[in-house]
Amino acid sequence: MIRRMAWLSDIHWDRKGADDHLEHIETIQETDPDAVILSGDIGEAPSFCDFLDYLYVKLNLPIYFVLGNHDFWHGSFEQVRAKACQISDDRTNLHYLSALDVVPLSSTACMIGDDGWGDGRAGDPHGAPDFPRDFSYIDDLVGLSRDNCFAKISALGDEAACHLRDKLLRAFTSYHQVYLVTHVPPFPEASLDSYRVCHQHKLPFYCCAALGSMILSVMEDFPEHTLTVLCGHTHNECDLSVRDNLTIRVKEASYTGCHPPTILHI
């Protein structure tokens, strides 16, 4: 049974040195958790498995993770997801949530997850003057026309929403409380930049609208159940109550330094 989870996001260890890595380890250990959650952007395609392995060895705790957009940089979706599945198969305490079904936490609570993606539907996608560097650094996105870029990321958002809908429905058949781990916030109101909602030209890449629509639809049918969504991507902390039984939490992060984990009491 898991009672205390230490949640981090966007640790970006590829941009930080050994001292920062150790500080992260120490701040996690100080909280004495039963498990750790990482909601994406661990490193980049060539490095994220090494960082997960380091955490695995140092912490000796169950680690549940999804991937963020940076984790796919300098790789492809297929290759990176295959690497995440492989290291999870090889390490007892590493769990790639996108490849798992419902994970029990207690008799009443469980966890599900999927990488997710900014799906180009929020804000003003057609007015966006610049695209994120994902479109230069991820093999599947390089060289696409503008229309094909939006078609691709819309398909990624739909894929995440479909996968999570099936998991969420199965979760609610047995559990009252569900924790959903993903990388990109599912509502514009949770997609912050300098603690304000992102500009209309940035929102298309910082919100997974397909996931938000799915969540609202499912929660209509389960008013007595509760859902907490744990995500990152924006680096801006947010705690958004969408309705009485639905909360979106975004973990603060930065490319430098070390933010302590948020402790979740199950």
N, C-alpha and C positions, 0 to 999 in steps of 0.2 A: 504494500500500500504506500502510495506517495502522498505526503502531507505538505511538503515545502518544495517549491520549484524555484530555481534561480533563472530568471529570464534576461537574456541579452539579445541585442540585434546590431547589425552593421558594425561588427568589431573591426573589420578591414585590417586584418593582421598583416596583409602584404604591404601596407603603408606604415607599419609600426615596427619598432625594434624589439629586441629580446627583453629589455627592461619593461616595456609596456606589456608584453606577453605574460611575463611573470606577475606583473601587477594585476592583470586580469585574473590570473589563477588565484592569487592571494585573496582578492576581493570576493571571489566565488567561495573559496574555502571558508572565509570568515563568516559567511552566512549559514554555513552548515546545512546545505540543502539535501534533499533526497534525490533530486534530479536537476538537470540543466536543460533549458530551452534556448535554441538559437534561431531567430527568425530571419536568417539570410544575410548575405554579404559577409561571408566569413573570410574570403580571400578572392583569388581569381582562379580560372580553370587549372592552371599548372600547379597551384599551391594549396587550394582549400583542403584537399585530403590530408596533406602534411600537417596543416594546422589542426584539423579534427583529430588526427592521430596523436598529436602532442597533448591536446586537451584530454583525450581518452587515457593516456598514460599518467598524466599528472593528477587528474581528478579522481579517477577510479569511481566514477558515478555514471548512471544512465544519462546519455546526452541525446536529446531529440532535436532534430534540425530540419529546416527547409533551406532551399537555395534562393539567393537573391540575384538580381541582374549582374552584379559584379562577378559573381561566382562563375558566370558563363563567359566572361571576357577571355579572349584568346582561345576559344574552344567553340564547340557546337552544342546545341541542346541535347542531342542524342548522346554524344560522347560524355558530356559532363554528368548527365543523369545516370548513365551507366557506371561512371566512376563512383558516384554517390551510393548507388545500389551495391556496388562491389565492396566498398569499405564497410558498409553496414553489415553485409553478409560475413565479412572477415573479422569484425570486432563485436564482441558480445554486447557491449554497452553503447554502441553507436546505432542510432535509429533514424533512418531517413523517412520522415513522415509522409512524404509524397508517395512513397512506395508501400506504405502500410495502410491497414484499414483502421478500425476503431481501437484506440489504446486505452485500456482501463487504468484509472488512477485510484479510484476508491469504489465503494459499493454504489455511489450515486453520481460520480463524476468520471468523465473520460476526455480524451484528447484526439483530435484529428488534424490533418494538415496537408497543404499543397503549396508549391512555390508561388503560384500566382504571377500576374504580370500587369503592368499599366497598359490598358487595352485600347486607349485612343478614343474612348467614347465620352469622357467627361470634358468639360471646358470647351475650348474652341480648337479642335484638332486641325482644321484647315487653315487657321490663321497662325499656327506655330511657325515662327521663322527658322528655328534651329531644332534639330533632333538631338537627343542625348547621344553620348559616345557609344552606347550599346550598338548603334547602327554602323559603327566603324570597327568595333572590336569583337562582335559575335558573328561567327561564320555565317549563320543562317540569315543574318540581316544585312550583311555587307552587299552593296551593289544593287539593292532593290530600288525600284522606282518609289516615289512618294506614295502612290496609291497602293502598291504592293506592300510597302512598309506597314501601312495602317491595316491592310487585310491580314497580314501576318500577326500583328500584335492583338488584333481583335480575336483571331482564332485562338491565340494563347490564353486570352481572358476567358473565352467561352469554354475552353478545355478545362481550365482551373475550376470554373463555376460548376461545370458538369460533374467533375470528379468529386468536388466537395459536397454537392447536393446529395449524391448517393451516400457518401459517408455520413453526412449530417442526419439524413433520414434513418439510417441504420443506428446511429448513435442514440437518437431520441427514443428508439424502441426500448432501450434498456437503461438509459441514464437521464437524470434530471438536469444535470449541469454539463455543458460541453465547452471545452477550450479549443478554439480553432486557430491554428498557427499558420500564417502566411506572410509573404514579404510586403506586398503592396496594400495600402489601406483600401477598403471597399467603398468608401463614401468620400465625396469631395470635402465635407466638413471636417474629416479627420486627416486630410492631406494638406499639411501645413508647411509653409515656408516663412521662416522668421516669425513663427507663431501666428501667422495669418493664413487663411486659405490660399493655396497656390494661385498664381496668375492664370487666367483662362488659357494662355498658350502653353503653360507648363503642366496643367492638370491632366491632359491626355496621357501623360507618361507617369503620373504620380497617383493614379487612382485606377482600381479595377472595377469599373462600373457593372460589368456582368456579374461579378461576385456579389456586389451590393444588392442588385436586383434579386438574385437568387436567395440571398439571406432573408430579405424582407418577405418574400413569398413563402418560404418555409416557416418562418416564425409566426406568420398569420395562423398557421395550422397547429402550432404548439405554444399557445399562450401561457401555459403553466410551466414550461421549460425555460431555462436560461442559457444564453450563449455569450461567451466572452471571446472576442477576436483579438489576437495578439499579432502585431505586425510591426514593420519598421520602414525602411526605404527613405523616408523624408528627413530623418535625423532630428525631427522636432517632436517633443513629447506631446501626447494628446490623450485625453481620457473623455471619450464622447459617449454619452448615454443616448442612444437612438430611441429606445423605448424602455419600459420598465424591465423587460427581460433580455435586452440586447445592449451590450457595451462594446465599444471599439477602443482598444488601447494601442497606442503607438509608442515605442521605446525611443528615448533620446539617444543620440549617438554623435560621433564626430570622427574625422579622419586622423585626429591626433588625440593623445591622452587616453584616459581610461574611465569610462562611466561605470559605476558599480551596478551590479545586477538588481533588478526589481524582484522582490520575493512575493510569490503567489502562494497563498494559503488555501489548500484544497479542502 
